[in-house]
Amino acid sequence: MPTEIENLNPSVYSKIKERAVTANEEDENIADPFDKREIFDLIRNINDPEHPLTLEELHVVQEELITISDKQNSVHINFTPTIPHCSMATLIGLSIRVKLLRSLPPRFKVTVEITPGTHASEMAVNKQLADKERVAAALENKHLAEVINQCISAKG
């Protein structure tokens, strides 16, 4: 991993308001399908590996870039690195993927990709993130697993 920060002065955006939880959502007897806001809430507070900011604050993840089909058991996330040559793109994608795999029921197929046209190595990063064996091997690397755990842990 690089020792220098690539994007010294990233744009920082305001966080959106927390979603109000309804009585129906808390009632375990009522079927409550997953929606894109619920998925966004799972990934919005992932910490950026370079900055003391969340992926939401950097607009790396946005609710509009999430597609979910509860009936088809699929979640698709596009994320947008802050710069086109971001060397942390694979790590960010892995962090999003791991957070969702740990948080969602196992019935979901999770796909994480770079938003088209926003990264110089978009195809290579997407190929790595889609390869289950590569992802599993990456997570067996103790140092990399520690970094991912730091990214997905709550601040504070």
CORLINWO-V207285 format. One line per field, one symbol per residue. ss: DSSP state (H for helix, E for strand, C for the rest). Layout:
# CORLINWO-V207285
ss->???
This chain:
# CORLINWO-V207285
ss->CCCCCCCCCCCCCCCCCCCCCCHHHHCCCCCCCCCHHHHHHHHCCCECCCCCCECCCCCCCCHHHEEEECCCCEEEEEECCCCCCCCCHHHHHHHHHHHHHHHCCCCCEEEEEECCCCCCCHHHHHHHHHCHHHHHHHHHCHHHHHHHHHHHCCCC
